[in-house]
Amino acid sequence: SSHRPLDENQLFVQDVLQSDGKDYCKPYGQIRDTCCDYQSVESIQSDTFSKIQALVQSKFFKYYKLNLWRECPFWNDDGLCMNRDCSVATTDESLLPEEWRQDALGALQMSPKGSAFQPFKVCTYKDQDFCVADDPSDQDVVYVNLLDNPERFTGYTGPSAGKVWQAIYEENCFNIVHKMSEGCPTCSAISPVPSNSPPLGPLLQDLAGPTGDDGDDEVCLEKRVYYRLISGLHSSISIHICDEYFDRTTGQWGPNLDCFVNRIGAHPERLQNIYFTYAVVLRAVTKLDDYLAQYPFQTGDVAEDEKTKILIHDLISSTKDCPATFDEKTMFQGADSRSLYVEFRDHFRNVSRIMDCVGCEKCRLWGKLQTTGLGTALKVLFAYEDKSLSYRSNPRLLNHNEVVALFNTFNRLSESLEAIQKFRKMYADRLAPPPQQRQLAQTVGDWLKWLLDGARTMAHKLIKLGQLPVPSFLDDPLEPLDPL
Ligand SMILES: Cc1cc2nc3c(=O)[nH]c(=O)nc-3n(C[C@H](O)[C@H](O)[C@H](O)COP(=O)(O)OP(=O)(O)OC[C@H]3O[C@@H](n4cnc5c(N)ncnc54)[C@H](O)[C@@H]3O)c2cc1C
């Protein structure tokens, strides 16, 4: 195996070794199953980050409407997490534009007779939808200001969280997790946990060993894409937890490098999948440029509506210098494409319903929003011909919540890429010798140089006085020894 060319994961690990940690978690080359490389994504990210941040702070994008208390349809609820950080502050509807409330009223009037009193009987998705949305006429639907409820560490963990992730990977992921994830027993040791002396031994051995994505070739493109999207979303959630972590001993919020290294850095495939998910969502966003130019944001203020359109257009324009990040046309082309498509869509719908089983309000909020965001991206990419993506031909393509969810999901992914850079730097700083050690090395170096210069001068004098033979390796000993 030592003659086998290094694959992406191995190069990734080698990079860590060669760069003293400066390139930690900096993958390069083509992002598998996309049409772009890691560098292009990082460059788009640096061009767009401030723009997407400004957009999600605008009036239209900061409010999200959902039912936070829908029953888990798959198993008995384990109850909600009672930590203060798990709770969500809701927004008084009367503060919001009337048009948005009428939206919900419209849905109520359009639903079958009497359905307002049987909310779960209302069909809340169309054939093209990849998500099962909350019924807007449900009495429990609330508005939430996303800026007041950031996704971060809440302390939600244990069997309840584990059951949700397990249901997603084991029952709704085409049974391919063992092929796509780190299926070999040694892979978890692939990247070092930084400490004063990183364990490089197992790392070097693993360079020649099997790596995470070995199952790739056995799994068809559509299933790989599905898995990578879910795994990328999971990575993104983990990164936010680590980026805004609550240190119980100091009582402070802040980035936690060990958390990042353990959950992401030690698993190159999880890092790669977040870039993948970013590339797919970005592709959907760029395809909506024309549609959103006509979209009625109805913020209750015409100037604000116009500002929203400009922000979106500016954001999308800055991604257009790069080639498309993902080619959706390569998907669902084989003989069994229709059944694969339906299976893909239905699994994803299930994932959106599983979000009602998340036992922490705030995690549920962001879980529901981000599955809706990903589902919206999938709908834009796979459910319609390109000609049906214009507002004129298809004004009902996206509802209010889908637009909000899509851009907030894109923002969450962008924030994850930003956090990766921060953790990269923290990692390098941790590997760098502390200042006292650097100072000591400098002093010893200066002293050695002084000693060598002295010895050189002395040797030169002795050669001139004929007390030292001219060393045979010097052709012309006086030349290099000048100016003495
Ligand atoms: C939808 C959802 C949203 C959540 N939101 C929050 C939140 O906002 N704040 C918060 O503090 N907690 C949140 N949690 C909980 C959090 O995700 C973890 O479950 C919890 O912190 C325990 O982490 P863990 O280390 O046990 O592994 P988990 O993250 O629970 O992972 C479970 C298993 O999945 C596999 N795995 C992990 N990451 C990946 C990946 N990227 N790709 C493929 N496989 C992977 C591993 O085998 C791992 O053991 C959320 C949970 C869910 C289900």
The ligand as a Gaussian input file, in Angstrom:
#p B3LYP/6-31G(d) Opt

LIG

0 1
 C      -31.200000      18.203000      14.935000
 C      -30.311000      18.427000      16.121000
 C      -29.930000      19.720000      16.444000
 C      -29.096000      19.940000      17.535000
 N      -28.756000      21.224000      17.849000
 C      -27.975000      21.449000      18.943000
 C      -27.645000      22.790000      19.325000
 O      -28.056000      23.770000      18.697000
 N      -26.876000      22.956000      20.443000
 C      -26.409000      21.887000      21.171000
 O      -25.695000      22.096000      22.152000
 N      -26.710000      20.619000      20.820000
 C      -27.473000      20.369000      19.735000
 N      -27.784000      19.087000      19.393000
 C      -27.093000      17.973000      20.050000
 C      -25.751000      17.686000      19.357000
 O      -25.920000      17.591000      17.951000
 C      -25.116000      16.366000      19.816000
 O      -26.037000      15.329000      19.643000
 C      -24.643000      16.402000      21.251000
 O      -23.816000      17.511000      21.468000
 C      -23.868000      15.108000      21.594000
 O      -22.748000      15.004000      20.731000
 P      -21.912000      13.708000      20.489000
 O      -20.476000      14.092000      20.556000
 O      -22.388000      12.617000      21.397000
 O      -22.150000      13.246000      18.985000
 P      -23.377000      13.598000      18.022000
 O      -23.151000      14.936000      17.380000
 O      -24.652000      13.396000      18.770000
 O      -23.222000      12.481000      16.904000
 C      -23.727000      11.158000      17.054000
 C      -22.914000      10.222000      16.179000
 O      -23.062000      10.569000      14.817000
 C      -21.837000      10.421000      14.113000
 N      -21.465000      11.742000      13.562000
 C      -21.167000      12.872000      14.233000
 N      -20.974000      13.887000      13.389000
 C      -21.122000      13.391000      12.151000
 C      -21.031000      13.954000      10.859000
 N      -20.783000      15.254000      10.667000
 N      -21.230000      13.137000       9.810000
 C      -21.497000      11.825000       9.962000
 N      -21.608000      11.249000      11.167000
 C      -21.428000      12.014000      12.250000
 C      -20.840000       9.903000      15.108000
 O      -20.792000       8.508000      14.974000
 C      -21.415000      10.303000      16.438000
 O      -21.037000       9.440000      17.468000
 C      -28.641000      18.845000      18.324000
 C      -29.050000      17.544000      18.016000
 C      -29.883000      17.333000      16.936000
 C      -30.334000      15.939000      16.630000

